[in-house]
């Protein structure tokens, strides 16, 4: 989970999507600006695929 959050921040997605990630153990929630949910989901999948999660 930590690697995902670091990648999200490194790629600047926190700022570009106006997002905030909330984590708890093995779960996460991405809060983002209106209209950005689909893009956030796509980016989440890309990062997870690259991290092989």
Secondary structure per residue as TSV (DSSP state, phi and psi in degrees):
chain	resnum	aa	ss	phi	psi
A	1	X	-	360.0	-40.1
A	2	X	H	-61.1	-40.5
A	3	X	H	-63.8	-37.7
A	4	X	H	-63.1	-48.8
A	5	X	H	-61.3	-41.9
A	6	X	H	-63.5	-42.0
A	7	X	H	-63.9	-42.2
A	8	X	H	-57.7	-45.8
A	9	X	H	-71.9	-40.9
A	10	X	H	-62.0	-37.9
A	11	X	T	-77.1	-5.3
A	12	X	T	77.8	17.4
A	13	X	H	-72.2	-26.7
A	14	X	H	-59.6	-42.7
A	15	X	H	-81.0	-46.9
A	16	X	H	-67.2	-31.7
A	17	X	T	-97.8	-3.0
A	18	X	T	60.3	43.4
A	19	X	-	-105.8	162.2
A	20	X	E	-140.7	134.4
A	21	X	E	-105.3	130.3
A	22	X	E	-113.3	123.1
A	23	X	E	-118.6	149.4
A	24	X	E	-150.8	112.7
A	25	X	T	50.6	-109.2
A	26	X	T	-104.9	13.2
A	27	X	E	-112.3	156.9
A	28	X	E	-149.1	154.2
A	29	X	E	-131.4	134.0
A	30	X	E	-107.2	117.7
A	31	X	E	-98.0	129.6
A	32	X	-	-144.1	170.1
A	33	X	-	-62.7	155.4
A	34	X	T	-55.3	133.7
A	35	X	T	85.2	1.0
A	36	X	-	-107.8	2.2
A	37	X	H	-63.5	-43.8
A	38	X	H	-64.0	-42.3
A	39	X	H	-64.2	-40.8
A	40	X	H	-61.5	-42.3
A	41	X	H	-64.3	-42.4
A	42	X	H	-61.9	-44.2
A	43	X	H	-66.5	-38.4
A	44	X	H	-58.5	-46.8
A	45	X	H	-62.9	-40.9
A	46	X	H	-60.4	-48.4
A	47	X	H	-64.2	-45.7
A	48	X	H	-61.2	-39.3
A	49	X	H	-63.2	-43.2
A	50	X	H	-67.8	-32.7
A	51	X	H	-83.3	-5.9
A	52	X	T	59.5	47.7
A	53	X	-	-100.3	360.0
